[in-house]
């Protein structure tokens, strides 16, 4: 092939790259990201200077690798460090009032005058205490005992069934049987 075809192809690819850089800079400018616009313009200038001359042969091979290193290694590390020291994240993007409302909505608050129940963990009688399915025992201030688990919900402990204390050799010292 003729050398002029290669030169024309080279300039077409340079123009395509610069058009993409210009489009990207325009998108960033509309968002007000002026530092990113400056960096994008610098990359475009580097593309023009490196690929339009015959003297920068080593940079023609190094430049794409440097861009990949900066974009895929250095930028994520800097962003991670920035997030670590600024507490930036999806849960912190709202206003202070929204954050307070979210904390209040997700917190547990004691209702004044509500009764306090004693709670303990239990396994059904005959089940191994180390691996048996756990149940929650709640004892009201009046002495009524309730048993509950995620499948059956909360119900009153049947008559004639009483929780027995755990054995001394139990791997779960706080588990009782019911």
Number of C-alpha atoms within 10 A of each C-alpha: 5 6 8 9 10 11 12 11 12 14 15 12 13 17 14 12 15 18 13 13 20 16 12 15 21 15 13 17 15 10 10 11 13 13 11 14 21 14 12 18 17 13 16 20 13 14 20 16 13 18 18 15 10 9 11 13 11 9 15 16 11 12 16 12 12 12 13 12 12 13 12 11 11 13 12 12 13 11 10 13 11 12 12 11 8 10 11 12 10 7 10 12 11 12 9 10 9 13 14 12 12 13 11 11 10 9 9 8 8 9 7 6 6 7 10 11 16 11 14 15 17 25 22 15 14 9 13 12 22 13 10 13 12 19 22 18 26 22 17 14 11 8 10 11 20 17 22 18 13 9 6 9 10 15 13 13 18 11 6 5 11 11 18 12 13 17 14 9 7 13 12 15 13 14 22 23 22 20
